[in-house]
Amino acid sequence: MATLATAGQADKHCSLGEGDAGVQEPWKSSPVSGESVGHRLKAAQFLREAEKNRRQIEKLEKERTLTVQCRKNGWTDVCGELEEYENVLAEKRNAEKMNLQKQLVKIHNGVGKFQRQLIDVKPTPELIERLKEIMSEVEISINSLKEEQRSCFEELLKEERTCKQEITAYEKKIENWNLAINSDPKLPIAPKTRPPDRDLPPEVRALETFLQRTGGPYGGWDQYDHQTFLKVWTKHNGQPAYRKEAKLYLPGKTLEEIEQHEDWYQELLNLQDRKREAIQRWKARKHQERQARIQNQQETEEAKRREEETKNQVDLQRSEEGKRKAARRLEEWREEKKRKEEQDEEQRLAEVIQRRRQEKEERRRQLEVKLTIEEQLRLRRKEEEEQERRRREEEEREMDERRRQAAKGIKRFNERDLHKVEAKLSEKQMREKLEEERQKRIAAHLKEKVDGHISRDPSRLTRPTKGWEERMKHIGPSGGGPVLQMFHRAVPSWRQGL
């Protein structure tokens, strides 16, 4: 059983790993994929673990020889039950695989639809809303798948722990088989307990006697076997069909022992119901007795109360007079207090009125001071404005006077400049006139000189001048020999021969 449960769990892991591998490619190609490196490492580790579990399942399937051993030993009923249980587990695994594949195909279709919506489209509000809806549907599908797988894993882990506990219990039970067993395995000797109390109800004594006679609270069975029997019996609500499954969970018990234990348990339930009813009756009787005691106590207290009321009536009459006197004194004190409070109130009102008058007078005085200050400020501003106006008028008069003086000065300077210009112009005209007369005299003088006849002498151009002749007297003729070499400027190589 533990092997089958472990195989079912490993097959679940394997199917989930294959589904994840099948849906991994669409998410890789999706433009909205943003898985981190850590998530990819976790996915790779999960796939490796799933592959390891798959190989282990294959190995266990090959090494499974339980059916063959059961057939060799003649346990045909156990073999058939195991085969039926294995077929049920296989059907469950196949159904879970199909459901998982459908969910993965749904997620894959949603991702493909999202990808198709992103091909050659313009971003519009309608498209964005449609993409949001598709993304939300895919996210809801993924979350539901994760939640379903998580719940399946938790159930499988619980079943695995239960199987481990069962295997441990069976191992302990097999170890205890080597010990000495009782002569009567059906009805083992019950442990010694204290004798039943004679004051207890007969139903309680009957239950304790039954437990002592039949082997304690578990009917002579082991606690774990009894708990297993109760789990199967409760699962089937006591129907006879539970015996097959109980025989599967209790291989060390025969059907006759299981039926005897069932009869014992039904008798135990009957005795427990009787005990519960007896306890209820005992509680009702105790409740009635307690009510009777309470009623008697109330009657006694009522008599004592009446006596105390009679005594208190006398004391009340005595204290009434004192209360009336105290009331008169209290009333006088209240009137005196009220009178004092009225006087204090009148005094307070008078003080409030006086304070308000003082505040009103103070506000009036402040208002007068404020008006006086405002009047002084107004007069001062008016005086300053008058001074400013006078100052501006004075400045304007000064500016007018300056403009008149400046106009007079400009007129005088203009007349002076005009006289100077006229004097310079007359002087210039005089100089021009004298210059013109001088030029006329020079021209007349020159005209008198050049009036004579001059003959043409062409040789005069090549004849040395007087200055040159005077110079040559002191310096002889230069260079009388032939010219051997004449220097010229150098000619570049690129111009030679042109």
Sequence and secondary structure as in RCSB ss.txt:
>XXXX:A:sequence
MATLATAGQADKHCSLGEGDAGVQEPWKSSPVSGESVGHRLKAAQFLREAEKNRRQIEKLEKERTLTVQCRKNGW
TDVCGELEEYENVLAEKRNAEKMNLQKQLVKIHNGVGKFQRQLIDVKPTPELIERLKEIMSEVEISINSLKEEQR
SCFEELLKEERTCKQEITAYEKKIENWNLAINSDPKLPIAPKTRPPDRDLPPEVRALETFLQRTGGPYGGWDQYD
HQTFLKVWTKHNGQPAYRKEAKLYLPGKTLEEIEQHEDWYQELLNLQDRKREAIQRWKARKHQERQARIQNQQET
EEAKRREEETKNQVDLQRSEEGKRKAARRLEEWREEKKRKEEQDEEQRLAEVIQRRRQEKEERRRQLEVKLTIEE
QLRLRRKEEEEQERRRREEEEREMDERRRQAAKGIKRFNERDLHKVEAKLSEKQMREKLEEERQKRIAAHLKEKV
DGHISRDPSRLTRPTKGWEERMKHIGPSGGGPVLQMFHRAVPSWRQGL
>XXXX:A:secstr
 HHHHHHHHHHHHHHHHHHHHHHHHHHHH TT    HHHHHHHHHHHHHHHHHHHHHHHHHHH  HHHHHHHHT 
HHHHHHHHHHHHHHHHHHHHHHHHHHHHHHHHHHHHHHHHHHTSS    HHHHHHHHHHHHHHHHHHHHHHHHHH
HHHHHHHHHHHHHHHHHHHHHHHHHHHTS   S SSS          TTS HHHHHHHHHHHHHTTTTTTS HHH
HHHHHHHHHHTTT TTHHHHHHHH TTS HHHHHHHHHHHHHHHHHHHHHHHHHHHHHHHHHHHHHHHHHHHHHH
HHHHHHHHHHHHHHHHHHHHHHHHHHHHHHHHHHHHHHHHHHHHHHHHHHHHHHHHHHHHHHHHHHHHHHHHHHH
HHHHHHHHHHHHHHHHHHHHHHHHHHHHHHHHHHHHHHHHHHHHHHHHHHHHHHHHHHHHHHHHHHHHHHHHHHT
TS     GGGGTS  HHHHHHHHHS  S  S           GGGTT 
